[in-house]
Amino acid sequence: MARNDTSIAINGDRKKALQDAAVDITIATREPCKISAIVQHLIDNYLDEATRDLKAKRKG
């Protein structure tokens, strides 16, 4: 079965923040942590909150 993955562009300060977080998690847990695992965790746990925030900001 084919995977249904996608790619997104994350660059600049956001990419650096994700890289730093992955290093911090790796050091703290002594297990490798990929940036994609952090992004997936954020989506799984904070997407509804982000959706509400963005709606409120765009409505003014």
N, C-alpha and C positions, 0 to 999 in steps of 0.2 A: 504494500500500500504506500502510495506517495505521501510525503509530508506536505503540509500546507503552510509552510513558513513564508514570511515576508521580511523585507529589509526596510529599515527606516534610517534617515540621516540624522545623526546626533554628532554635532561637532563643537569645537571651541570649549568654553567653560563647562558645559554640561557633560561632554565626553570626559574631560579631566576629572570632574566630580565623580562620575561613575567609576573611572579607573582607580581613583583614590579609595573609594568605598570598597571596591573589590579587593584591593591590596589590604585594607584594614580588616575586612572579614577574613581573608586568607590568613593573615597573621594571628588574629584572635582565635580562629577555629583550627588552625593548622591543617586546613583542607582547602584545596583550590576553589576559588569562587569566580565565576565568569560574569562579565557585565550583563550578559543576556539573562542570567538568573536574577539579578537585581531588578532589571526592567520588568521581567515577568512577575516578580513579587509585587512590584509597585502597581502594575496593572491589575493583578488578582485582588489586591487588598485596598487599593485607593482610587480605582477608576470612578466609582460612583461619586465620591467626594470631589474629585477633580471635575467631573461633569457638572455637578451642582455649582461649583465655584466659577467655572468658565461661563455657564449660562447667566449667572448673576452679574458677572463683570461685563458681559456683552449687552445685557439689557440696560445697564446703566444704573 
